[in-house]
Amino acid sequence: ASRDRTTTQNSPHSDSQTWKNLMFFKKYILTQVTIILISILTLKTWHKIVKMTYIFSF
């Protein structure tokens, strides 16, 4: 298995593979960040809604 890894690293295909991995990593990070941002925003809005309903309930 280790021998195969070294041969693939030496081949010209390895560069494109690392590029693909980088792109995937970028996409993954962007997705995570957007999910976090959306969750924060929804939490904030939800908090506002809860506050409003709390105020109006009295």
N, C-alpha and C positions, 0 to 999 in steps of 0.2 A: 504493500500500500504506500509506504514512504517513497519507494523507488518511482512509482507512478506519479506521485505528487511532484517530485523534482523534475521529471521529464516534462510534465505539463507546464511547470513554471518557466522552463527554458524555452518552450515553444513560443512562436509569435502570437498564438491564440491567447496566451496568459494575460496579455495587456488588455485585450477586449473583455476578457473575463473579469478582471479587476475593475474595469470601467463599468461593466454591468453591475457588479457588486456595489460600487460607489453610488451609482444611480439608484439602485434598490434601497440602499442605506438612506440616501437623501429623501426619497419618496417616503420611506418608513418614518423618518424623523419629522417630515412635514405633516404627515398624517397624524402622528402622535401630538404634535404641537397644536394642530387645528382642533383635535378632539379635546385637548386640555382647555384651549381657549373657549370652545363652544360650551363645555361643561361649566366653566367659570361664569360665562355670560348667562347661561340658563340658571345657574345657582343664584346669581345676583338678581335676575328678573324674578325668579321664584320667591326670593326673599322679599322683594318689593311687593309682589302680589300678596304674600302672606301678611306683610305689614299692613297693606291696604285693607285686606279683609278683616284683619284684627281691629283696625281703627273703626271700620264701618260696622263691625259687629256690636260695638258699644253705643 
